[in-house]
Amino acid sequence: MPDERNTIPLPGSIDETIALLGDKDYLAGRSLATVIFLALKMKRPLFLEGEAGVGKTEIAKTLARALGRPLIRLQCYEGLDISSAVYEWNYPAQMLDIRLAEATGVKDRKALEADLFSERHLIRRPVLQALGEKGGPAPVFLIDELDRTDEAFEAFLLEVLSDFQVTIPELGTIKAAEPPIVVITTNRTREIHDALKRRCLYHWVDYPDAAQELEIIRRKVPQCAETLSRQVVAYVQKLRTLDLFKNPGVAETIDWATALTELDRIALDPETIADALGTLLKYQDDVARIKGGEGERVLNEVRAELLAAG
């Protein structure tokens, strides 16, 4: 866990926010940097929506690194419940204490019960960890892919996001001494209730434009040849206009550039594209479509446009 003395001060302006993220190789546009700056300044949760692979989760990770704070991640999934997300009791340890009490003849049931349901037997899950951090800076709390959970869990989060507290029947209410920096992501597979959104600052995270994505490749895959980097970015940008089953995200662009560099390629050709297409596209129908004539057509367009651009 980062020491409090090493915690970086919060940015004092939008430009400082852009620079803070840029120092960790996350290129944020001004609109995204503005909402991040306001979320930090106003101590409000940040609600990020967008297609899978546009870098929503990476924003929380980058903030944690840039601000010198621990990252606590709650990965959402269907059926997520309170015991997995918030807390549960250490039942094996409790049973052992009960047997020891019976063996030693302890008869004070109230004292035993108080000990059984004390902090000593409490297993803290991500929500409670995010609210109960002590002796250091408030963490960055990532609630990832909230749309995978059900409405009941979403409703539970209202208390957490409104007052930064949770209630444990046996212990009472636990409230954060300092609110965590909350980042919520969703891929919009279902709508999130307005009551939760109202507690957050909202931003739609889109795919980067060509210039931004090229700079990402230069930073993340510096060994990639410049010609190949330009062709990779232009090719991926065109693929996203083809209505594929799953458009490649920024992470896939980085993987593809890395794979082609490992194969010692310096430019795209049909064979090169086919060799490592599995690092870029994840569905067979999309792979078959691009390996066919359409992929070569896209490559010809990319070559012509880059040649015209000089």
NORSULSUL-V626742 format. One record per run of one state. SS is the DSSP state (H for helix, E for strand, C for the rest). FROM is the first residue (numbers start at 1). LEN is the number of residues. If there is no record, write none. Layout:
BEGIN
ss=SS from=FROM len=LEN
ss=SS from=FROM len=LEN
END
This chain:
BEGIN
ss=C from=1 len=3
ss=H from=4 len=3
ss=C from=7 len=7
ss=H from=14 len=9
ss=C from=23 len=7
ss=H from=30 len=13
ss=C from=43 len=2
ss=E from=45 len=5
ss=C from=50 len=6
ss=H from=56 len=12
ss=C from=68 len=3
ss=E from=71 len=5
ss=C from=76 len=6
ss=H from=82 len=4
ss=C from=86 len=1
ss=E from=87 len=3
ss=C from=90 len=1
ss=H from=91 len=14
ss=C from=105 len=4
ss=H from=109 len=8
ss=C from=117 len=2
ss=H from=119 len=3
ss=E from=122 len=3
ss=C from=125 len=1
ss=H from=126 len=6
ss=C from=132 len=8
ss=E from=140 len=5
ss=C from=145 len=1
ss=H from=146 len=3
ss=C from=149 len=2
ss=H from=151 len=13
ss=C from=164 len=1
ss=E from=165 len=4
ss=C from=169 len=3
ss=E from=172 len=4
ss=C from=176 len=5
ss=E from=181 len=6
ss=C from=187 len=7
ss=H from=194 len=4
ss=C from=198 len=2
ss=E from=200 len=5
ss=C from=205 len=5
ss=H from=210 len=11
ss=C from=221 len=5
ss=H from=226 len=14
ss=C from=240 len=10
ss=H from=250 len=13
ss=C from=263 len=7
ss=H from=270 len=6
ss=C from=276 len=1
ss=H from=277 len=3
ss=C from=280 len=4
ss=H from=284 len=8
ss=C from=292 len=1
ss=H from=293 len=17
ss=C from=310 len=1
END
